[in-house]
């Protein structure tokens, strides 16, 4: 409702693993964003950080906090989706957010097909998010949905052709996760449904999903800006439970940002036309499942 949110993607530098490199995109009302990239040594007793950013684990696998007190530059969503962000004037912004588990963490080797997991370790966890943003003399209170993921071990963005990650928390407390990742010579398809009433996690089959670019996809088969393509902006995901029941989810993208990943682990805010870059879009979305609303 407040049209505000944040995405942080944070890794270590290959040449010096003690230096963290977070890319940060803050969703603002009116399809604008505040973006920045940081580099710094900020490891502390309860987590990681870099300069004005501090991420803390309060309770393992249950509760995290994110604090930021710094600056970022304003860009329109259209600018970000069509080029790399260059130096520009900055604006101060603060935010303090709590992420609390809404479901189990997922991505252990038992959750994947034989031999298919993201290198040594990768988990995804759907969270409840609440906190505040302070910007332009105004404090905005937020209470919504978030997602936390974590990888351990070496990564190389150059191995990915295309991927689709979907996570949602529904009104009844159920969570659904699904992912399709197309790599050189392999593909990962995985997903689960967590029932809040029974606290049971069930693996689900992916029946239908939006297009994911693979090795044989022709150039420009995916829109640079997902909100510009009606077939992507309004989408459907169909999943099948183990009892044969189908879960049909209809969604609408409401915002997006882009990061260009360069092999092995460099990141730039914005979308690059470089042939060796992988454009990754994160997109907040409103969804419905059997009449239930979700985010």
N, C-alpha and C positions, 0 to 999 in steps of 0.2 A: 504493500500500500504506500510506503514511503519512497519507493523506487530507488532504494539505496542498498548497496551490498559491496562485497570485496572479494577479490580472488588473489591469492598469494601462491606463487610457485617458487620453491626455495630449494636450492641444491648447493653442493660444495664445488669449489673450483678444482679442476683436474690437477693443475700444477701445484696447488697448495690447499689441501683439504680442510685446513683450519679457517679458510676464508669462505664465508657464506655469500651466496648471490641470490637474493630474492627479487623477483619481478612482481610488482604490485599494481593492480588495477582496481580502482574504486568506482563502482557504478553510481552515477549521479542522476537526479531527475532530468528529464528532457533529452535522454539519449547522449549525454556527455559522460566523460570519464576523467578521473584524475589518475595519472600513471607515473610510475617511477621505477628505476632499477637501482638496487643498492649493492655495495660490496663492503664486507667488513668482517672482523673477528668479533663474534658476539656470543660464543657458547657460554652458558651459565649452568648452575647446578640443576636446573629443572627444564632445560631445553636449549634452543638455539636462538640466535639473533644476529642482527647486523645494523649498526648505527642506531637509527630511531625505532627499529623494529625489535620486539621481544616476544618470543613464543614460549609458553610455559606449559608443561604437563602437570596438572594439579592432582589428577588421579589417573593412573595408566588405563588406557582404553575406555575411559569414562568422561573425563572433564579436562578441557584445555582452555587457556586464555591467550588472547592476542592483543598486544598493545603497540600502538604506533603514534609517534608524536614528531612529525616532520613536514616535508613539503612534497608536492607532486605537481606536474604540469597538466593543464586542462587540454583535452582533445575531444573532438566530436567522434561519435562512433563511426561515422562515414570516413573520417580521416584515418582512424586507426585501422579500419578494415582494408584500406587501399594504399598503405605505405608505412615505412618504418618511422617511428617517432624521432624527431630531431630535437636538439636543445631549444628551449623556449622558456619564457617567464614561468615562475612557479607560484603555487598558492599553499599556505599552511593548512594542514588538516590533522586532526587527532581522531583516533578511534580506539575503543576498548571493547572487546567482544569475548563472550564466553561460548564455548562449543561443548554441548553435553550430548552424550550418546543417545540416539533414538533407536538404535538397533545394534546388532552384533558387528564386529569387524570381520571383513570378508576378504579372501584372497590367499588364504593358506593353501598349501599344495593339495590338500584334500578337497578343496573347492573347485579345482581345475581339472581339465582332462589330463590324462597321463602325459607327463613330460611338458605340459604347457603351464608355465607360470612366468612371471616377469622377472627374469634372472633369478637372484637368490631369494627375494622376499618383496612382496608388494601387497598392501592391504588397502581396502576402501571401507569407509564407515560413514553412514548417514547420521547427521547430528541435528539437534535443535540449537539455534543460535539466537543469542540476545545480547544487547549492549547498546552503545551509542556512538554516533559520529558527531564531531564538532568541526564545523566549517562555516566560514563567512559570518561569524558572530551568532550562529544558531546551533543548538544541540538537537539532534534527531535521534529519538529512541527507536530501536529496531527489535523485532521479535519474529524470528522466522526459521528458515531451514538452511542448513549448511552441509558440507561434506568434507571429510578429512581423508587424505590418502598419504601413504608413507611407503617409500622404497628404500631398501638397503642393498648395497652392492653396486657394481658398475652398470652404467646405462649408456646406450648409444642411440640417439634419436634417429640416426641414419638408417636404422633397421626397420622403421615403421613406414608403411605406405599410406595407411589411413586407419582411423579408429573412431568408434562411437562409444561414449560412456553416458549412461543414464542413471540418475539416482533420484528418488522421490520419497517424500514423507506425506502420507495421506491423513485425512481428518480423523480416522479411527485409530491412528497410531501405527498402522502397517507401513513398512518400508519395502521398496522394490529397487533392485539394482540389476543392470544388465550391461554387458560390454561385448563389442565385436572389434577385434584388433587384427589387422592384416599386416603381417610381417614378411620379410624376405623368406619365401619357402614355407610359410606356415600361417595358421590363422587361429585365434583364440575366440571362442564363443562361450560366454558364461553368464550366469545370473542367478538371483535368488529372490524369494519372497519371505519376509519376516512378518509373522502374525503377532501383533501386540497382545491380543487376548490370550493366546495359548503359549506365547514366547517360544514358538517353534520356527526354525529356519528351514526352508524347503528349496532345494535346487529346482530351477525351472528351465524349460526348453524355449529357445528363441524361435518364433515362427515367422515373424515379419518385422522389419525395421527400416528406417531411412537408409538410403544408399551410402555405402562405405567404399571409398576408393581403394582399389587393389593394384597389383602389379601390372595388370593388363588394361587398366582404365585409360581412356583417351585423355589428352590434355583438356583442361577446363571442364571436366565432367562434374566438378563440385563448384558451386558458387563461392567466390571469394568472400562475399558477405552473405551469411545464411539467412538474414532477415529480408534480403532482396529477392529471394526465390520463394514464391508462395508454396511450392511443394515441400520446401524444407521448413519454412516458418510455421506452417500448420502440418503436423505430422501424426503418424499413428505407429504404435508399437504393439505387437501381438505376442503374447507369451502363453505357454501351456504348462499347467501344473501337472503333478505326477498322477492325479486322478482323472486327467483328460480335460478338465475345465480350462477354458481360455480366459486370459486376462487381456482385455483390450483397453489400451491407454491412448487417449487423444491429447495432444499437447500443442501449445502455442509459444514460440520463442518471444520474449519481450525485450531482450537486450542482448548484447554480445560484446566480446573483445577478442583481440587476436594477439598471439605471441608467435614469433618465428623462431623455431628451434633449428640450430645449426649443429651438425655432427662434430664432436661427440656430445657436448653438453653446453653449448652457448645459447643464450636467449636474447631476443630483442623485442621490445614492445612494438606491435604493429604487424602488418602483413607484407612480406617481401616477395618480389617476383624472382628471386634467385632460384636457380634450378636445383640447388642442393639444400634448400631450406624446406622445413616442414611447417606449414601453418596450422596452429592449433587454436580453435575457437572454443571459448567457454561461453555458455549461453543460459542465463536464467530463464525458466520456463514455467508456465502455468499448465497444469494437467488435470484431467478428470478420468476416473475409472469407476464405471458402474454408477455414475451420478455423484461420486465422492470427489471433492476437490483435493488437489495436492500441489506441492511445489517441489 
